[in-house]
Amino acid sequence: MKVILNAVFIFPLLLGGVASASAAEPVRDVTGLERLGMISVANASTLSDLESLLKAKAEQRNARYFKIVSASGDNRLYGTAVIYR
């Protein structure tokens, strides 16, 4: 069964870790933040893995924040996020 999750539903599940000052952090309110672009990842086995992959990719792009906008998949999850500075 294909599962499509909206960021509104998965975001609370993905918050949990404490991020350091230099690490990208998940964010809900993007008011006043500079949008850098979109990122996507694939082959995550859990929502936590998906968040970790998106976080790592956001950090590679020198983003301070990211907002997950989609997650989907069958046995493997893929997702997208908007990154901000």
Protein Blocks (a to p, Z undefined) as FASTA:
>chain_A
ZZdddfklmmmmmgobacdfkbccddfblghiacfbdcddehiabfklmmmmmmmmmmmn
opabdcdfbdcdfkbccddddddZZ
